[in-house]
Amino acid sequence: MMTNAQEETTKKNQSRSLAKIQEDFDQTTVEIPGIKMEVKNYSDTITKITIGHKRFEVIEDHNRSRIRMVRIPREKFKGHWAGVDLGFNGFMNSDFKTSPPADGEFMDLNQGKSVSIGLNLFQYSIDLQRKKNNIGLVTGIGWTFYNYRTDSQYIIEKDQVTGNTMGRFEADKNVKKNKITASFINIPLLLEFQVPAGQDHNNRFFFSAGGYCGFKLGSHTKVVYDDGGGKDKDKNRGDINIRPFQYGAMVRVGYRFIKLYGTYNFSTFYSDNKGPELYPYTIGLTLINF
């Protein structure tokens, strides 16, 4: 059983934890859930009482007092898309394995050197709540450069007879570097959650998921080889059947300066029946948010 003194002490502690009081040289601030009161000693506005998105100001001037009501605009929802991304690329086959299919040995990747750089330049956030700002939709436009570096001795090209993408082996060429580069304009549509709702936008944990589509701007292959007479390189901007339109799923998650993302294409890397069946994916981090 608690004594009266113990009960009184418990009530005082609960009251102190409920109310936050801060005193400065010229101002005293009292905050309780949903209400904030500011009393100033050296100002015409001697008292401010904030309830939700409305603030009542008690103003004293010319030996009289008056009350003014000010509506505080609610901070809008802001998503996490615009910025600079750095990722590592890979392929999965139709069995969701990272090993290339039987007809795609020439596409065996060096994932440590297969990187992508995304410049997500434009963002538009859509708030889905009336009284809070931690759930919304995010869309925008980004420009992504994908690099796929292979470890094979095959030179990737388009077969002149069948029109399919293939790997050509030349015994007299020792391939040192072999890569495919493609650039896409990507457009996402993500549903994003941020917690806790009461925190500043930059101090929230966020999770977003949704889909995206992309339109190819250009592509090329680059081969560096040694044919016995020194190093040489071939750069080819010809069509090798990379699909001009991609679409897939995207996930983004982060807290403060740690922000990660992942994408997986539902569309194949090459156009249908024009190359091995490969599904690109990217895992990376956001270096800078705009």
Helices and strands as residue ranges (DSSP letters): H 4-18, E 20-23, E 27-32, E 35-40, E 45-51, E 54-61, E 64-71, E 83-92, G 102-107, G 111-113, E 115-127, E 135-149, E 154-158, E 165-169, E 174-195, G 201-203, E 205-226, E 231-236, E 245-255, E 258-265, E 279-289
